[in-house]
Amino acid sequence: MAFSILSIFSSPFIFPLKTPKPFKPQKHRTITCCSQEPKRPSKNPQRPTSRNRKRTPYGTSRRSILKKTFTQEQVKFTAGVSADPHVGIIGGGMAGLICALNLEKRGVKSTVFDTGMHGLGGRMGTRVIDPQQLIFDHAAQLFTVSDSRFAELVEYWLEKGLVRQWQGLVGLLELGGQFVPLPSSAPRFIGVKGMRPLADSLLSETSMVNVVRPCWISKLEPFNGMWHLSENGRPRGKFDAIVIAHNGKCANRLLALSGLPLIARQMKRLELSSIWALLAAFEDPLPIGDGKVTFEGAFVKGVDSVSWMANNSMKLLGSHSNGPHCWTFFSTAAYGKRNKVPQENIPTATADKVKTSMLEGVEAALGLPKESLQRPFYARVQLWGAALPTNSPGIPCIFDPYGRAGICGDWLLGSNLESAALSGMALANHIADYFQSGGACPEEFAVGLEKEFQPIQGHDIGQFPGVESLTHDNQMPAYQVAT
């Protein structure tokens, strides 16, 4: 049976979306945006300008951003929804792409803005290093399926030959080299050529989705019943509604003066871990104890600087791999927090320190004598400063109908690819329903604006439903490499 990416989501998304408390915009001052031209100090009322406005507070303190977030005025659109609405989606990871895909399914066009230099996908990242043809999944490592709606998407990927079940040996590796295989009641899936091609496939059959990248949306301005987006003063279009499909400090700064205090407040409640990734290529197989490593992936216990390790060469190429051994190592969240720096500009000294510390952690995890681990001929570290959520409201999406703005992302439901996909689907259908209503009764479409957050339980690199005995005790004593 042939699948189409636009036909696999055939039924409307049904969620208990209404919040138990009614939406109360009167708690904040409002800026009313209608079809009439408002009085503005600018001499050019046709489009927004930052000439006579304060600049977005990039580089300001977190306290300053918090203060602006909670004291800003609430935007309230009163003009009717246009006949051919256009949605601006900021973030091209799984949630943002799935949102765009499902908006098209409902007849709504969208533009996805993404900062990716190498491609879309966010944490669905795969890096190929030439000329050696080294390959690394340097973010999402695997995924499982527990929801029938996500299963339809995975079935499409399977038919297209983009994913396969990961049959390789995966388990727990304890300090000293003790490895125990992990049984799984649900299949583990990986991208056949890495994770990034999955992201590329999502929009391969669309005609109503435009992608702009690399692009850093730096300002949101409500004007004449529309959202006007800009990148460092350069106009990037106007939209009937906007979707924030990313998180972390950039999202918080973007929302700080947006006119969306309720959306901004929920985003600020999110707590994120920081994880270091080490990509390392070795000429020979890694040893473990008296033998050679036979596993392809391992959740590491008892080592402070390493929480996961995977042999990309065996995982992605299998028996066809006769070249270097390309490994991805992830730190623990605790290690990431202690060694966090600005991820856009990692100091060389910090990169060298982390690289050494993580390799020593690998050595300890494998039970090897100190300084006996072979030196990788290629090694690079990357910091995921906003890696994974540690708390969540446990809802599929957030939507402010007065400001016509929503949030989607894995953190709303958990910390895995499936959660991201389900969130994108939910928000797309909710926005389409709102447009279909004409916006006449916005209070009926308020979602998640006052939902409380709860801690998320999972491993440092995410949640994997169906993987048995995978528990993570944050209080477990861990071996710390001397620095």
C-alpha angles and dihedrals in degrees: 000000000000118000130205121204088226095050103046094081096062103152130061117261111253118199135151088252102160115099119232091237121059118247109261112192092169089081087079133043110258137223108209114216114194137153093271119091110259123220107265133172091230120100089218109062095172096084138011120271132192093203094099098028134083114262120252105270099250110166093022122129124274089244090055092050091049092051093050091044095057098039100046121114121259116245113226118189113204102170117100122261113269120250092244105034123196124204125207112213116196108201130040102211124116095289095047094046094047089048091054091046093052093044088058089049086059093046097258121130122219144180120220117209115198134174095212114130095190101034147304126296107081105213090009085088129155122178125201117193117206144241091018091048092229112174129201135174093213100180126017107034104184141337140212130208126232103149125072093220093056088043089064090058092047089050088055090051091049092052091049090051092241098122137028138180113275103235094171122114112276125174151123120303116198127199108282098036103286107149124190121183115236117226116218128204089195126052116258113228132202135176111264091225096021132286101289097073088062090062092047091052095056095074097030094106100035126112102178098055123089121193124206118188148200088023131142109201103211104173140036118196127180112215135154093355094307139092113244115203125199139180112217091326096320112118112239100183143282125269141190091223137004134218124205104209099169135059145196130074095328092056091046092052091046091053096041094091100016099110091247105107095160093050090044092050092054091048091051090054090063115103118202134194125225120226131186118218121203117196110197133172121202130191094220135036115274115254125228119197105313096340143043128282110264099174122094097204136016138182103220122221129193098019117107098204099043130051101160140019130184135178103226092187093059094035096052103025102026116181089355089070111101098148135074122331109246114201132187115205124187126198125225118266090245091056091046091052094050093048100038118142133161101297093210091062112025111186113240091234091055092047091051092047093050092045092053094043094050093048089051088051091052089050091052093045091053091049095241126153114264115278092007098109112109115251114252115237088214125034132161132166128211128186119219095202093182097033110149137350119255093191135032142184090226096230129117098237147348123230134180106199094189092055092032092227133127143183129221131174143122091268091071090068107014139301113291143079093267092057090050092051094048091049093051091049092049096050093046092054092043093052091046090052090049092051090047090055091055090234091274095136105029095168089070091063101051109124132183098341093133101026114135121232126238130195117269120229116214148098121298090258096046146279123307112186111208098026102121125226093006101143128154121204110195089197094059111120110248133203108250120207112227113247 
